């Protein structure tokens, strides 16, 4: 294998060793260009940015495929598009890093922090903080979400994975889409106690009347499934553990509110704050005034590392208000027995 790396393209020449080692062109390119993922290579190929026999003025062979290795001596040129200019603001916002390696990091996102910039939230987001602490993230071509693989709602706290390289990003996005990531959440809900465990499976999509809301009572849309387990009950307050099979926007909040009639405590969008809080003791209400967010926490994330193949697991405790609420609810229940 011989290579020539330039700013805008990568040149390769297939050797005898390459022919013996790699049965397919995509395997060969992924191995020799570790910063390019299989998904990204496929996109470049479809856009005719991977050129065979670049010095030959003859047309590209019509039968060229990523599934077959070209002959010894074949010259390959990969034209890598330059990253789009990124005008996002890098801000010195502290981050709680739970795990980090050369390819990715796990961060504990606090409630109240938006994941990425959007209209009305151009600063103060997780992306703004990441751009300050990790300068290489500006290599991503997605200018609004560099490194972001998935998102948590503004009011949701907990563990998130962030890709540090484009190759890792492509692989992690694929893993999420193929449901190869284990995600567990904890939340506090208000209402009648649910069954000990259950599975909620519905169609899911944008609410037909409310632009900011999602809906699980549609006859069309995308499939969404949430598994839940009842951990504790304290009168009308219940602690649940949830496991996602899919990752739709607001999925947990919508499924609990619409399908179980159990809105997440503090959810202004899908709950009825006055009615929900009216079911709770006044001492608990006073405590919750300190926390203007839904009590929903992404507590656990596990996956096979897309680069090293090692198992990555991380569990992070919820904000202190969560545990304080449980302890106070248990104390109140005990006093009334």
N, C-alpha and C positions, 0 to 999 in steps of 0.2 A: 504494500500500500504506500502510495506517495500522495501527499497533500500540499496544497498551497492556499493559505488562509489570507484573504484580503478583507477590506472593510465591507464590501458589498457582495462578494461571492466566495464560495469554497470550491476549489478544484481538486478532483480525485482521479487517480488512475488505478484501474483494477489490476492486481497482480495475481500470480499463480496461487500464492498463499490465500489471498482473498477468495478466489474461486473455490478452493478446497474448504474454507472455513464457513462461508456464508452461502446458503442455498438460495436466498432471496435478496433482491435489491434493497427492500425496506429494512431488513435485518442488518445488512451491510452499512447502510447510511446511518442507522440509529447507533450502531456500534462505533463508527468512525467520527460521528458528530454528536457527542454526548449531550450537547446543549439543545439539540433538536429532538423533539418527541416524535413518536410514530404518527400521531395525529397531525402534528404540524408538517411533517414530511409529506403526508398524504395530501394536505392542502396545497403545498408547494407544487407537488406533482400534478394535481388537477388544474392548477393555474399555469402549467407549463413553465415553471420556474426551475425545474430539474431537467437539464439538457444533456443528452447523451451524445458523445463525440462532438463536443462543443466547437472544435476547430474545423469540423467538416461542414461545408456549406450546404450539404444535402439535407432534405427535409427530415424531421424527426420520424423514426419508424412508427407506423401506425399500430404495430403489435407490441409496442413497448409496455411493459407492466412492472409493477413493484414486486410481483410474486416470483419473478424470474431473474437470476443473476446474469448480467451481460458478460461477454467474452473477455479473456485476458487482454489487457492493453486498452480497453475502452476508457475513454476520457469522459468524466462526468463533471458538470458544473452546476452548482446549486446557487441560485440567486436568492439571497435572503433579503427580504424587504427591510429597509431601515425602520427603526421604531418611530411611531408617530410622536411629534413634539408633545411633551407633557407640561401643561401649564398649571397643574395642581400645586397647591401650596404645601410645602414641607413644614410641619409644625413640631416644636419640641414638647410633645405631650408624653408624659411617662407611660410606659407599657409594662404590664406584668407578663414576662416571658416564662412560660412553663417548661418549654423544651425547645432546643434549637440544634440544627446540624447544617451542613453546607447547602442542603436542598430545600428545607422547609423549617417552619417554626410553629409552635403552638402558643397561643396567647389567651389570657383570661380577659375577655371584653367586659367592661363594667356596664351595668344598666345605665341608660341615658346617652351612651355613645352610639352614633350612627356608624354603620359599617363602611360606607363609601359615599363620596360626594354626590349630591343630587340637587335639583332646584330647591333652594331654600336652606340647603345644608352644604355649603361649599368649603367649610372649615370645621375643625374640631372633630373630624371623623377618624376612624381607625386608619384609613388610608393616608390621611395627612400625617398621622404619627409615624406610620411605617416608612413613608418617604423620607422623613428626617433621620430615622435610626438605621435605615437600610437603603443606601444610595443607589444600589444596583437595580432597584425595583422600577426605575424609569425606563428600563429596556423593554418593558412590556408594551405591546401595541394597543392594549385596551387602556385608554387614558383615564377612564373613570374608576377602574377597579384593578390597578396593578397588584398582582399577587393574590387577589381574593379568589378563593375556590368556592366558598359558600358564604352565606350571610346569616346573621342573627338580627332579629328586630331590634330597634332602638332600645326598647324597654327590657329586652332579655339579656341577662348576664350569662357568662360562662365561656367554655373552651371553644376556640376556633382554630382551624389550621390555615396557615398562609404559606404559599409557595414562594421560594426565593429565586427560582430559575424558571425560564419558560418551559423547559422540558418537564419539570416536576409539576408545574401548573397544568399542563395539558393532560398528564397522566392522572392527577388528582381529580380533575373535572370529569374524566372518563370513569373513574372509580365511583364517584358520587352518582353519576348517571346510571351506572350498572348496579347500584345499591350494595357496594362492597365495603361500606363504612358503617360501623356500629355507633349509634348516637342515642344517648339516654338523657332524659330531662327529669327534673323535679318541679312540681308546682303546687300551689295551694289554691283550692277552689272552694266556692261557697254554694250550698244548696243541700239537697237530699243525698244521702250517702249512695254511691254507685255500687254495682256488683264488685266482688273482690278483684276481678280482672275481666278484661274484655278486649275486643278488637273492633275498631271503627273503620269501615271501608266505604267510601263514597266517591262520586264524581266531584270534581273540584274546579272552581274557576272564579272569574271576576263577578262580583255581585251585580245583578242586572240594573239596580237602581242607585246604589251607593258606590261612587267611583273609588273611594279609599278602602272599601271592604272586599273581602273574598267571601265565597259562599260554598256550602257543601250540600245544598238541597237542589242542585241542578240535575237535569236529565242528560246533559252533555258536559264536555270538559275533559280534564285529565283525571286519572285515577289517583286516589290518595288513601293511605292506610296508616292508622295510628294504633298501637297497642298500649294499654294502660294497666296499671296495677295499683290497688288501694293499699297504701302503707299505714296510715293512721287516720282516725276520725276523732274530732273534738267538737261534739255538737253539730253545728252546721258547717264547720270548717274541716276540710279533708286534704290530706297530703297524698299526692299521686306520683308514681314514677311512670314515665312514658318512653316508648321506644318507637322511633320513626321507621317506617318502611319506605316512605317517599319524603320529599322535602319541599312541599308547596309553601308558598308565601302564607304566613299566619296559620299554617295547618293545625297545629296543636290548639291554638286559641279558638279557631272556628269549630273544630270537631268537638271540643269540650262544651262550648257554649250552645251550639246548634243541635248536636246529636245527644248529648247527655244532660243538657240544661244545667251545666256546671261551669259558669264562666270563671276564668282565672281571676283570683283576687286582685283588684286594682286595675283590671282591664277596662279602660275608658271606652274603647271602640266596640267591643263585643259583649261587654257586660252592662249591667244597669247599676252604676255605682251607689246610688241612693238606696235602692232595694237590696243590693248585695250587702252593703255595709250595715244596713238596718238589722240584719240577722246576727250581727256579732256583738259581743259584750263591749261596753264603752271603754274599758281599759285597753282592749285590743285595738279599738279604733284610734285611740290616742297614740299608740305605738306606730300604727300604720301611716299616720300623718307625716312621718319622717321619710317615707319612701313613696314617691309619686310615680311608681312604675308597676306593671304586672309582676306578681311574684312567680315568675317563670325563669328557670335556670338550666342551662345546658351543662350538665354535670360530668358527662363522660363521653370520650371519643376514642375509638380504636380502629386501626386499619393496618394493612400490610404496606410497609414503606414502598412507594413506587420505584425507588432507585435501589435501595439496599435489600429489599424483600424482608427486612426484619419487622416484627410486630411492634407497633407503636400504640401505647395505651396511656391515657391521661384522665385522671379524675380530679376535679377541683370543687371544693366546698362552696356552697351558695353564700351570698352576702349575709352579714350578721343579722340583718333584719328578718331574714327567713327563719333562722334558728330561734331568734328571740320570740317570733310570733308563735312558733310551735310550742316553745316552753311555756309561754304565757297562757296559751289556749289549754294546754294540759293542766296547768295550775288552776285555772278557773274551773275547768271541768271537775277536778278533784275536790275543790272547795264546795261545789254545788251538790256533790253526791251525799 
